[in-house]
Amino acid sequence: MLHQNSRFLTKEYAGTVEVVSKVVDACSIAFCAYMIYQLFDMTVEGTKYLPLLVLIKVLFCFIIFREGQLYRSWRGRPYSDQFSRLVLSYILSGVAITGVWLMLSIQLLIPPFPFFLWLFLSLLLIITIRACVYTAVRQLRKKGINQKKIIVFGAGNLGKSLIEQIRKSPESGYQVLSLFDNDESLWGKKINYTKILGGTRKFTKALENEEVCEVWLTLPLRANSNVEEIVNICSLKNVSVRLIPDVFDLSLLNHSVTEFLGYPVIDLNVNRMVGVNLILKRFEDIALGLFFFLLAIPLMIPISILILFSSGSPVIFKQKRLGWDGEVFVIYKFRTMIFMKNGDADTRQAEQNDKRFTKFGKLLRKTSLDELPQIINVLQGRMSLVGPRPHALDHEETFKKQVKGYVRRYKVKPGITGWAQVNDLRGQINNIEDIRRRVQHDLFYIENWSVWFDLRIILTTVIKVFFSKQAW
């Protein structure tokens, strides 16, 4: 029994991550306050209030960061997601401490410039430390250090896709030890160099391996009896279980659980983009769209001139796309390819080393600057800053036939960026699985929409412009 408990404790170290993260955050805030104290001459009264502000600021960060899920393990998750959560959570805590600073009426004792410089330096230091730790840990995991050993049960399409993704991403910190499935016809076969060892019986014996940290189930949702059996087996062995459902097994837009008259209710087809949410979304697009448009003007003018002189006219690429409720609209982008008449008739996807790219056009696509004119689409109300990316008309017809649930993307306005894009699901579509994964992320966005979620995606997009593997 002692052996099992100790083995269980080695897997559950989220508490350590939280404690260490809180210590680092608190020390960063306190250190930056000390720097401000050294740099600026403060009155005796001001120096008395500074420790109080530090303490309140730390408490605000602890509460808000925890709600923003910043004190969890980030194994297998991109830093861009952590960065966006961190910036938004810190801004919220900064607004709260600014309110305290104003209510205490200590603007003369601790002037605005030192006060806001302290907030900025604290954020900068917290981001830098987290980025350095994240990068160092990823490098160690690439070398095989700090890998979490898992067993995958389910060798269908979802299992194949998962194992392939893990194999491509050693820095995620996961390693597949073995693969199992109850389909006897699959036993002995290999998926991405991982052999299918057998069914439930052999799976039970494999759990005796002390290296096993978790079991990941990649079974279809209709296999609920198998899921229950495996969960019971893992419970006896004190091994954690994660279910990775194939949401396309359910013809659902939403599958969140709410309560009605004391009963749990599963939302099968509920559109959140109605009523007040629709007004909030439009207000967000107008406010942020105007902000980004004003920022983009100094870039759009020289880009237009460079396109005109390097490859002639037209400067703007126009193409018909499907938008909200399946309505056709015209999308605007900077032209990045050689101009061809009847462009709408030729919708061959752009490839990484496509010969149709102009010299300047390839740079525009790499930096995503070709997307800037789409802000006009947003201000016109035809698009949103965040939403499912629209495809060419003939591609839409193909995808609708191939991917179940694809048309549900029309429940919201298409976006310049989206949840799929910040998860590196962009660029050329090579097979049906590529578009299935994008649609899966789009539907997740639709069912989980919030202003907070949009802001996270926008901030993450800024980072992805420079670090995305699929940007070209």
C-alpha positions as CSV (number, residue, x, y, z in Angstrom):
1,M,0.0,0.0,0.0
2,L,2.9,2.4,0.8
3,H,4.4,1.6,-2.5
4,Q,1.3,2.5,-4.4
5,N,0.8,5.8,-2.5
6,S,4.4,6.9,-3.1
7,R,4.0,6.1,-6.8
8,F,0.8,8.1,-6.9
9,L,2.4,11.1,-5.2
10,T,5.2,11.3,-7.8
11,K,2.6,11.9,-10.5
12,E,0.7,14.6,-8.7
13,Y,3.1,17.5,-8.4
14,A,0.8,20.3,-9.4
15,G,0.9,21.7,-5.9
16,T,4.7,22.1,-6.1
17,V,4.3,24.0,-9.4
18,E,1.8,26.3,-7.7
19,V,4.0,27.0,-4.7
20,V,7.1,27.6,-6.7
21,S,5.2,29.9,-9.2
22,K,3.7,31.9,-6.4
23,V,7.1,32.4,-4.7
24,V,8.7,33.5,-8.0
25,D,5.8,36.0,-8.7
26,A,5.9,37.4,-5.2
27,C,9.7,37.9,-5.3
28,S,9.5,39.5,-8.7
29,I,6.9,42.1,-7.5
30,A,8.8,42.8,-4.3
31,F,12.2,43.0,-6.1
32,C,10.8,45.5,-8.6
33,A,9.3,47.6,-5.8
34,Y,12.8,47.6,-4.2
35,M,14.3,48.8,-7.5
36,I,11.8,51.7,-7.6
37,Y,12.6,52.5,-4.0
38,Q,16.3,52.8,-4.9
39,L,15.8,54.8,-8.1
40,F,13.3,57.4,-6.8
41,D,13.4,59.6,-3.7
42,M,10.3,58.9,-1.7
43,T,9.1,60.5,1.5
44,V,9.1,58.6,4.7
45,E,5.4,58.2,4.5
46,G,5.7,56.9,0.9
47,T,8.2,54.2,2.0
48,K,5.7,53.1,4.6
49,Y,2.9,52.6,2.1
50,L,5.1,50.8,-0.5
51,P,5.3,47.4,1.4
52,L,1.5,47.5,1.9
53,L,1.0,48.0,-1.9
54,V,3.4,45.2,-2.6
55,L,1.5,42.8,-0.2
56,I,-1.9,43.8,-1.7
57,K,-0.6,43.4,-5.2
58,V,0.8,40.0,-4.5
59,L,-2.5,38.9,-3.0
60,F,-4.4,40.2,-6.1
61,C,-2.0,38.3,-8.4
62,F,-2.4,35.1,-6.4
63,I,-6.2,35.2,-6.6
64,I,-6.4,36.3,-10.3
65,F,-3.5,34.2,-11.6
66,R,-5.1,31.1,-10.0
67,E,-8.4,31.9,-11.7
68,G,-6.5,32.4,-14.9
69,Q,-5.0,28.8,-14.5
70,L,-1.5,30.2,-14.3
71,Y,-0.5,28.0,-11.4
72,R,-1.0,24.7,-13.1
73,S,1.4,22.4,-14.9
74,W,2.0,23.7,-18.5
75,R,3.3,20.3,-19.8
76,G,2.2,19.9,-23.4
77,R,0.7,23.4,-23.6
78,P,2.2,26.3,-25.7
79,Y,3.9,29.3,-23.9
80,S,1.8,31.6,-26.1
81,D,-1.3,30.4,-24.3
82,Q,0.4,31.0,-20.9
83,F,1.6,34.4,-22.1
84,S,-1.8,35.6,-23.1
85,R,-3.4,34.5,-19.8
86,L,-0.5,36.1,-17.9
87,V,-0.8,39.5,-19.6
88,L,-4.6,39.6,-19.2
89,S,-4.5,38.4,-15.6
90,Y,-1.7,40.9,-14.7
91,I,-3.6,43.8,-16.3
92,L,-6.6,42.9,-14.2
93,S,-4.6,42.8,-11.0
94,G,-2.9,46.0,-12.1
95,V,-6.3,47.7,-12.4
96,A,-7.2,46.4,-8.9
97,I,-4.1,47.7,-7.2
98,T,-4.4,51.0,-9.1
99,G,-7.9,51.3,-7.5
100,V,-6.3,50.8,-4.1
101,W,-3.6,53.3,-4.8
102,L,-6.3,55.9,-5.7
103,M,-8.6,55.1,-2.8
104,L,-5.7,55.5,-0.3
105,S,-5.0,58.9,-1.9
106,I,-1.2,58.4,-1.9
107,Q,-0.5,59.8,-5.3
108,L,1.7,62.5,-3.8
109,L,3.6,60.0,-1.6
110,I,4.1,57.5,-4.4
111,P,3.8,59.5,-7.7
112,P,2.2,58.0,-10.8
113,F,5.5,57.5,-12.8
114,P,7.2,55.3,-10.2
115,F,4.0,53.5,-9.4
116,F,3.2,52.5,-13.0
117,L,6.9,51.8,-13.7
118,W,6.8,49.3,-10.8
119,L,3.8,47.6,-12.3
120,F,5.4,47.4,-15.8
121,L,8.8,46.1,-14.5
122,S,7.0,43.5,-12.4
123,L,5.2,42.2,-15.4
124,L,8.3,42.2,-17.5
125,L,10.3,40.3,-14.9
126,I,7.5,37.7,-14.3
127,I,7.2,37.1,-18.1
128,T,11.0,36.8,-18.5
129,I,11.4,34.3,-15.7
130,R,8.5,32.1,-16.8
131,A,9.8,32.2,-20.4
132,C,13.3,31.2,-19.4
133,V,12.0,28.4,-17.2
134,Y,9.6,27.2,-19.9
135,T,12.4,27.2,-22.6
136,A,14.9,25.4,-20.3
137,V,12.4,22.7,-19.4
138,R,11.4,22.2,-23.0
139,Q,15.1,21.7,-23.9
140,L,15.6,19.1,-21.2
141,R,12.5,17.2,-22.3
142,K,13.9,17.2,-25.9
143,K,16.9,15.3,-24.4
144,G,14.6,12.8,-22.7
145,I,14.7,14.4,-19.3
146,N,11.5,14.9,-17.3
147,Q,9.4,12.9,-19.6
148,K,6.0,11.6,-18.4
149,K,5.4,8.0,-19.5
150,I,1.9,7.2,-20.7
151,I,-0.1,4.3,-22.0
152,V,-2.5,4.8,-24.9
153,F,-5.6,2.6,-25.1
154,G,-7.4,2.9,-28.5
155,A,-5.6,2.4,-31.8
156,G,-8.2,4.1,-34.1
157,N,-7.8,7.3,-36.1
158,L,-7.7,9.4,-32.9
159,G,-5.1,7.2,-31.3
160,K,-2.9,7.3,-34.4
161,S,-3.2,11.1,-34.6
162,L,-2.3,11.5,-30.9
163,I,0.7,9.3,-31.1
164,E,2.0,11.0,-34.2
165,Q,1.6,14.4,-32.5
166,I,3.5,13.2,-29.4
167,R,6.3,11.8,-31.6
168,K,6.6,15.1,-33.4
169,S,6.7,17.1,-30.1
170,P,9.2,15.6,-27.7
171,E,9.5,18.9,-26.0
172,S,5.9,18.4,-24.7
173,G,7.2,16.1,-22.1
174,Y,5.2,13.0,-23.0
175,Q,6.4,9.6,-24.1
176,V,4.2,6.7,-25.2
177,L,5.3,3.5,-23.5
178,S,2.8,1.1,-25.1
179,L,-0.4,0.9,-27.1
180,F,-3.5,-1.3,-26.5
181,D,-6.8,-1.9,-28.2
182,N,-9.5,-4.6,-27.8
183,D,-9.7,-5.2,-31.6
184,E,-7.8,-8.5,-31.9
185,S,-7.2,-7.8,-35.7
186,L,-4.9,-5.0,-34.7
187,W,-2.7,-6.9,-32.2
188,G,0.9,-7.0,-33.3
189,K,0.6,-4.1,-35.8
190,K,2.6,-0.9,-35.4
191,I,1.5,2.7,-35.3
192,N,4.3,5.2,-35.7
193,Y,6.8,2.7,-34.4
194,T,4.5,1.8,-31.4
195,K,3.3,-1.8,-31.3
196,I,-0.2,-2.7,-30.3
197,L,0.4,-5.2,-27.6
198,G,-3.1,-6.5,-26.9
199,G,-6.3,-5.8,-25.2
200,T,-7.5,-5.4,-21.6
201,R,-5.7,-8.4,-20.1
202,K,-2.3,-7.3,-21.3
203,F,-3.1,-3.7,-20.5
204,T,-3.7,-4.7,-16.8
205,K,-0.3,-6.4,-16.6
206,A,1.4,-3.4,-18.2
207,L,0.1,-1.2,-15.3
208,E,2.6,-3.0,-13.0
209,N,5.4,-1.0,-14.7
210,E,6.4,1.6,-12.2
211,E,7.3,4.1,-15.0
212,V,3.6,4.4,-16.1
213,C,2.3,7.8,-15.1
214,E,-1.0,8.1,-16.9
215,V,-3.3,6.2,-19.2
216,W,-4.9,8.1,-22.1
217,L,-8.1,6.8,-23.6
218,T,-8.6,7.5,-27.3
219,L,-11.8,5.4,-27.7
220,P,-15.0,6.5,-29.4
221,L,-17.6,7.9,-27.1
222,R,-19.9,5.0,-27.9
223,A,-17.4,2.6,-26.3
224,N,-18.6,3.7,-22.8
225,S,-18.5,0.1,-21.4
226,N,-14.8,-0.1,-22.3
227,V,-14.1,3.3,-20.8
228,E,-15.7,2.3,-17.5
229,E,-13.8,-1.0,-17.4
230,I,-10.4,0.7,-18.0
231,V,-11.1,3.4,-15.4
232,N,-12.0,0.8,-12.8
233,I,-8.7,-1.1,-13.5
234,C,-6.7,2.1,-13.3
235,S,-8.4,3.0,-10.0
236,L,-7.2,-0.2,-8.4
237,K,-3.6,0.6,-9.6
238,N,-3.7,4.2,-8.6
239,V,-2.9,5.3,-12.1
240,S,-4.4,8.6,-13.5
241,V,-6.7,8.3,-16.5
242,R,-7.4,11.0,-19.2
243,L,-10.2,10.6,-21.8
244,I,-9.5,12.2,-25.1
245,P,-12.9,12.0,-26.9
246,D,-13.4,12.2,-30.6
247,V,-16.0,15.0,-30.6
248,F,-17.0,14.1,-34.2
249,D,-18.6,10.9,-32.8
250,L,-21.3,13.3,-31.6
251,S,-23.2,15.6,-33.9
252,L,-22.9,18.4,-31.4
253,L,-22.1,22.1,-31.5
254,N,-22.1,22.4,-27.7
255,H,-21.6,19.6,-25.2
256,S,-21.3,21.6,-22.0
257,V,-23.3,20.6,-19.0
258,T,-25.7,23.0,-17.3
259,E,-28.3,22.5,-14.6
260,F,-32.1,22.8,-15.0
261,L,-34.5,22.1,-12.1
262,G,-31.8,20.2,-10.4
263,Y,-31.0,17.9,-13.3
264,P,-27.7,17.9,-15.3
265,V,-28.5,19.0,-18.9
266,I,-26.2,18.5,-21.9
267,D,-26.4,21.3,-24.4
268,L,-26.6,19.6,-27.8
269,N,-27.0,22.6,-30.1
270,V,-26.9,26.0,-28.4
271,N,-25.5,29.1,-30.0
272,R,-23.9,31.5,-27.5
273,M,-23.6,34.3,-30.1
274,V,-27.0,35.8,-29.5
275,G,-28.6,38.6,-27.5
276,V,-26.1,40.5,-25.2
277,N,-23.2,38.3,-26.3
278,L,-23.8,39.4,-29.9
279,I,-23.7,43.1,-28.9
280,L,-20.5,42.5,-26.8
281,K,-18.9,40.8,-29.7
282,R,-19.7,43.6,-32.1
283,F,-18.5,46.3,-29.6
284,E,-15.3,44.4,-29.2
285,D,-14.7,44.2,-33.0
286,I,-15.4,47.9,-33.4
287,A,-13.3,49.1,-30.5
288,L,-10.3,46.8,-31.1
289,G,-10.8,47.0,-34.9
290,L,-10.4,50.8,-34.9
291,F,-7.4,50.5,-32.6
292,F,-5.6,48.0,-34.8
293,F,-6.6,49.9,-38.0
294,L,-5.0,53.1,-36.6
295,L,-1.9,51.1,-35.7
296,A,-1.8,49.4,-39.1
297,I,-2.1,52.5,-41.3
298,P,1.6,53.4,-41.0
299,L,2.4,49.9,-42.2
300,M,-0.4,49.5,-44.9
301,I,0.7,52.6,-46.8
302,P,4.4,51.6,-47.4
303,I,3.3,47.9,-48.0
304,S,0.9,49.1,-50.7
305,I,3.7,51.1,-52.4
306,L,6.2,48.3,-52.3
307,I,3.7,45.8,-53.8
308,L,2.8,48.3,-56.5
309,F,6.5,49.0,-57.5
310,S,7.7,45.4,-57.0
311,S,4.9,43.4,-58.9
312,G,2.5,46.0,-60.2
313,S,-1.2,46.2,-59.5
314,P,-3.6,45.2,-58.1
315,V,-2.3,45.8,-54.6
316,I,-5.4,44.2,-52.9
317,F,-6.3,40.6,-53.4
318,K,-10.1,40.0,-53.4
319,Q,-11.9,36.7,-53.2
320,K,-15.4,35.5,-52.4
321,R,-15.8,33.6,-49.1
322,L,-18.6,32.3,-47.0
323,G,-19.4,34.2,-43.8
324,W,-22.0,34.4,-41.1
325,D,-25.1,32.2,-41.9
326,G,-23.4,31.1,-45.1
327,E,-23.7,34.5,-46.8
328,V,-21.1,35.3,-49.5
329,F,-18.8,38.3,-48.9
330,V,-15.5,39.6,-50.4
331,I,-12.4,39.3,-48.4
332,Y,-9.5,41.8,-48.7
333,K,-5.8,40.9,-48.3
334,F,-2.6,42.3,-49.7
335,R,-1.7,40.4,-52.9
336,T,1.2,38.0,-52.3
337,M,1.1,36.0,-55.5
338,I,1.5,36.8,-59.2
339,F,-1.8,38.3,-60.4
340,M,-3.9,36.0,-62.6
341,K,-7.2,36.9,-64.3
342,N,-10.2,34.8,-63.2
343,G,-8.5,34.3,-59.8
344,D,-11.7,33.0,-58.3
345,A,-11.7,30.1,-60.7
346,D,-8.2,29.0,-59.6
347,T,-8.3,28.3,-55.9
348,R,-5.4,26.0,-55.6
349,Q,-4.0,26.1,-52.1
350,A,-0.8,28.0,-51.4
351,E,2.2,25.7,-50.8
352,Q,5.3,26.4,-48.7
353,N,7.6,27.0,-51.7
354,D,4.9,28.0,-54.1
355,K,6.4,29.5,-57.3
356,R,3.4,31.9,-57.5
357,F,4.7,33.9,-54.5
358,T,6.2,37.3,-55.4
359,K,9.5,38.1,-53.6
360,F,7.8,40.6,-51.3
361,G,4.7,38.5,-51.0
362,K,6.5,35.6,-49.3
363,L,7.7,38.0,-46.6
364,L,4.2,39.3,-46.1
365,R,2.8,35.8,-45.6
366,K,5.6,34.9,-43.2
367,T,4.8,37.9,-41.0
368,S,1.0,37.7,-41.6
369,L,1.1,41.4,-42.7
370,D,-0.9,40.4,-45.8
371,E,-3.9,40.0,-43.4
372,L,-4.0,43.7,-42.4
373,P,-6.7,44.8,-45.0
374,Q,-9.1,42.3,-43.4
375,I,-9.5,44.8,-40.6
376,I,-11.7,46.7,-43.1
377,N,-13.9,43.6,-43.3
378,V,-14.2,43.6,-39.5
379,L,-15.2,47.3,-39.4
380,Q,-17.8,46.6,-42.1
381,G,-19.3,43.9,-39.9
382,R,-18.6,41.1,-42.4
383,M,-15.9,39.5,-40.3
384,S,-14.7,39.4,-36.7
385,L,-11.2,39.8,-35.3
386,V,-11.6,36.3,-33.8
387,G,-13.5,33.4,-35.3
388,P,-13.3,30.5,-37.7
389,R,-11.1,31.3,-40.8
390,P,-13.1,31.4,-44.0
391,H,-12.1,29.3,-47.0
392,A,-12.5,29.7,-50.8
393,L,-16.0,28.9,-52.0
394,D,-15.2,25.6,-53.8
395,H,-13.1,24.5,-50.8
396,E,-16.1,25.2,-48.5
397,E,-18.3,22.9,-50.6
398,T,-15.7,20.1,-50.5
399,F,-15.1,20.5,-46.7
400,K,-18.9,20.5,-46.0
401,K,-19.1,17.0,-47.7
402,Q,-16.1,15.6,-46.0
403,V,-16.3,16.9,-42.4
404,K,-19.4,16.3,-40.2
405,G,-20.4,19.5,-38.4
406,Y,-18.4,21.8,-40.7
407,V,-21.4,24.0,-41.5
408,R,-21.8,24.9,-37.8
409,R,-18.9,27.3,-38.3
410,Y,-21.4,29.6,-40.0
411,K,-23.0,30.2,-36.6
412,V,-20.5,33.0,-36.0
413,K,-18.7,35.5,-38.2
414,P,-15.4,34.3,-39.7
415,G,-12.3,35.8,-38.2
416,I,-8.9,37.1,-39.1
417,T,-7.5,34.8,-36.5
418,G,-8.9,32.0,-34.4
419,W,-8.4,29.2,-31.9
420,A,-7.2,26.8,-34.6
421,Q,-4.7,29.3,-35.9
422,V,-3.0,30.0,-32.6
423,N,-2.7,26.2,-32.2
424,D,-0.6,26.1,-35.4
425,L,-3.5,24.7,-37.4
426,R,-3.0,26.9,-40.4
427,G,-1.3,26.8,-43.8
428,Q,-1.7,24.1,-46.4
429,I,-4.4,21.3,-45.9
430,N,-2.8,18.0,-46.9
431,N,-5.5,15.6,-45.8
432,I,-9.0,15.3,-44.3
433,E,-7.5,15.0,-40.8
434,D,-6.0,18.5,-41.1
435,I,-9.4,20.1,-41.7
436,R,-11.1,17.9,-39.1
437,R,-8.7,19.2,-36.4
438,R,-9.3,22.8,-37.5
439,V,-13.1,22.3,-37.3
440,Q,-12.8,20.7,-33.9
441,H,-10.9,23.8,-32.6
442,D,-13.4,26.1,-34.3
443,L,-16.4,24.4,-32.6
444,F,-14.6,24.5,-29.3
445,Y,-14.2,28.2,-29.7
446,I,-17.9,28.7,-30.6
447,E,-19.1,26.8,-27.6
448,N,-16.6,28.4,-25.2
449,W,-16.8,32.0,-26.5
450,S,-16.2,34.9,-24.2
451,V,-14.5,38.3,-24.5
452,W,-11.7,37.0,-22.2
453,F,-11.2,34.1,-24.7
454,D,-11.0,36.5,-27.6
455,L,-8.4,38.7,-25.9
456,R,-6.3,35.6,-25.1
457,I,-6.4,34.5,-28.8
458,I,-5.5,38.0,-30.0
459,L,-2.5,38.2,-27.6
460,T,-1.5,34.7,-28.6
461,T,-1.7,35.6,-32.3
462,V,0.8,38.4,-31.8
463,I,3.3,35.9,-30.5
464,K,2.5,33.3,-33.1
465,V,3.3,35.8,-35.9
466,F,6.9,35.4,-34.9
467,F,7.1,31.9,-33.7
468,S,4.5,29.8,-35.6
469,K,5.9,26.7,-37.3
470,Q,3.2,27.0,-40.0
471,A,3.7,30.7,-40.9
472,W,4.8,31.0,-44.5
